[in-house]
Amino acid sequence: MAAPAQNDKDKELYAGECQAIANSDNLSDIERKIANYLQGMWYASN
């Protein structure tokens, strides 16, 4: 995954990367839940 974001552009890239991971067909159900959880934590902390 990307390093912590330093600016708004980085935050957008990181969020997009999380979304791409969450939407991947290669994930198991638990992996998708974890990705969604991490994305939620990311938005909550920024």
N, CA, C and O of each residue as an XYZ file, in Angstrom:
184
protein
N       0.834     -1.200      0.000
C       0.000      0.000      0.000
C       0.867      1.248      0.000
O       2.062      1.199      0.289
N       0.247      2.342     -0.325
C       0.956      3.614     -0.390
C       1.394      4.078      0.997
O       0.817      3.686      2.011
N       2.400      4.899      1.017
C       2.850      5.503      2.268
C       1.808      6.521      2.736
O       0.954      6.932      1.950
N       1.866      6.931      3.998
C       0.915      7.944      4.474
C       0.933      9.189      3.594
O       1.993      9.637      3.156
N      -0.220      9.728      3.348
C      -0.355     10.870      2.441
C       0.198     12.145      3.057
O       0.044     12.392      4.253
N       0.840     12.944      2.228
C       1.392     14.217      2.681
C       0.528     15.401      2.234
O       0.617     16.487      2.807
N      -0.287     15.194      1.234
C      -1.112     16.281      0.725
C      -2.401     15.708      0.141
O      -2.592     14.492      0.118
N      -3.281     16.586     -0.330
C      -4.590     16.139     -0.820
C      -4.479     15.209     -2.019
O      -5.254     14.261     -2.146
N      -3.518     15.476     -2.901
C      -3.360     14.597     -4.058
C      -2.973     13.187     -3.615
O      -3.497     12.202     -4.134
N      -2.056     13.099     -2.656
C      -1.669     11.792     -2.117
C      -2.862     11.100     -1.473
O      -3.038      9.892     -1.629
N      -3.685     11.861     -0.748
C      -4.863     11.286     -0.101
C      -5.815     10.710     -1.136
O      -6.379      9.633     -0.943
N      -5.991     11.433     -2.237
C      -6.863     10.932     -3.309
C      -6.307      9.641     -3.906
O      -7.055      8.694     -4.148
N      -5.005      9.605     -4.142
C      -4.380      8.406     -4.703
C      -4.522      7.227     -3.750
O      -4.813      6.108     -4.171
N      -4.314      7.487     -2.466
C      -4.418      6.424     -1.466
C      -5.854      5.905     -1.393
O      -6.079      4.695     -1.358
N      -6.816      6.816     -1.372
C      -8.221      6.416     -1.331
C      -8.587      5.613     -2.570
O      -9.319      4.628     -2.474
N      -8.093      6.017     -3.719
C      -8.351      5.290     -4.961
C      -7.741      3.905     -4.935
O      -8.331      2.943     -5.426
N      -6.555      3.811     -4.358
C      -5.888      2.517     -4.240
C      -6.682      1.594     -3.314
O      -6.869      0.417     -3.620
N      -7.145      2.124     -2.191
C      -7.968      1.339     -1.260
C      -9.245      0.877     -1.939
O      -9.672     -0.264     -1.763
N      -9.857      1.770     -2.719
C     -11.102      1.424     -3.400
C     -10.858      0.321     -4.426
O     -11.662     -0.602     -4.558
N      -9.750      0.420     -5.148
C      -9.424     -0.602     -6.144
C      -9.213     -1.961     -5.474
O      -9.644     -2.992     -5.989
N      -8.547     -1.945     -4.328
C      -8.332     -3.194     -3.587
C      -9.669     -3.748     -3.107
O      -9.932     -4.944     -3.234
N     -10.509     -2.882     -2.559
C     -11.801     -3.316     -2.031
C     -12.700     -3.880     -3.129
O     -13.530     -4.751     -2.870
N     -12.533     -3.382     -4.360
C     -13.387     -3.820     -5.471
C     -12.809     -4.991     -6.258
O     -13.430     -5.471     -7.206
N     -11.627     -5.450     -5.869
C     -10.968     -6.514     -6.611
C     -11.724     -7.833     -6.521
O     -12.173     -8.231     -5.446
N     -11.859     -8.501     -7.650
C     -12.518     -9.812     -7.689
C     -11.642    -10.914     -7.086
O     -12.121    -12.017     -6.826
N     -10.368    -10.616     -6.866
C      -9.449    -11.627     -6.364
C      -9.489    -11.780     -4.845
O      -8.844    -12.670     -4.290
N     -10.246    -10.912     -4.177
C     -10.277    -10.958     -2.724
C     -11.302    -11.942     -2.200
O     -12.366    -12.134     -2.788
N     -10.962    -12.558     -1.087
C     -11.951    -13.346     -0.361
C     -12.866    -12.372      0.378
O     -12.573    -11.178      0.445
N     -13.949    -12.860      0.921
C     -14.891    -12.001      1.644
C     -14.224    -11.302      2.828
O     -14.454    -10.114      3.052
N     -13.409    -12.021      3.580
C     -12.765    -11.413      4.753
C     -11.750    -10.365      4.332
O     -11.617     -9.331      4.986
N     -11.032    -10.624      3.246
C     -10.076     -9.617      2.755
C     -10.796     -8.348      2.325
O     -10.306     -7.244      2.560
N     -11.955     -8.500      1.697
C     -12.737     -7.340      1.270
C     -13.218     -6.546      2.495
O     -13.198     -5.315      2.493
N     -13.646     -7.261      3.527
C     -14.084     -6.591      4.756
C     -12.943     -5.814      5.397
O     -13.130     -4.695      5.874
N     -11.759     -6.420      5.401
C     -10.582     -5.745      5.965
C     -10.245     -4.502      5.147
O      -9.983     -3.440      5.712
N     -10.250     -4.625      3.835
C      -9.946     -3.473      2.973
C     -10.948     -2.344      3.205
O     -10.567     -1.176      3.272
N     -12.225     -2.693      3.326
C     -13.252     -1.677      3.584
C     -13.061     -1.040      4.955
O     -13.250      0.166      5.115
N     -12.689     -1.841      5.932
C     -12.429     -1.334      7.281
C     -11.254     -0.354      7.266
O     -11.330      0.729      7.845
N     -10.168     -0.749      6.596
C      -8.992      0.119      6.528
C      -9.318      1.419      5.810
O      -8.844      2.485      6.203
N     -10.127      1.335      4.757
C     -10.511      2.553      4.043
C     -11.326      3.461      4.959
O     -11.138      4.678      4.959
N     -12.222      2.877      5.733
C     -13.009      3.659      6.688
C     -12.132      4.318      7.739
O     -12.355      5.473      8.103
N     -11.137      3.589      8.226
C     -10.212      4.145      9.204
C      -9.419      5.293      8.586
O      -9.165      6.305      9.239
N      -9.032      5.126      7.319
C      -8.272      6.172      6.624
C      -9.084      7.461      6.542
O      -8.574      8.538      6.852
N     -10.352      7.354      6.125
C     -11.195      8.544      6.019
C     -11.447      9.160      7.392
O     -11.487     10.384      7.521
N     -11.617      8.332      8.412
C     -11.881      8.836      9.758
C     -10.684      9.606     10.318
O     -10.853     10.539     11.102
N      -9.479      9.214      9.913
C      -8.275      9.837     10.463
C      -7.827     11.062      9.676
O      -6.874     11.735     10.067
N      -8.506     11.355      8.573
C      -8.075     12.501      7.763
C      -9.149     13.541      7.685
O      -8.961     14.575      7.044
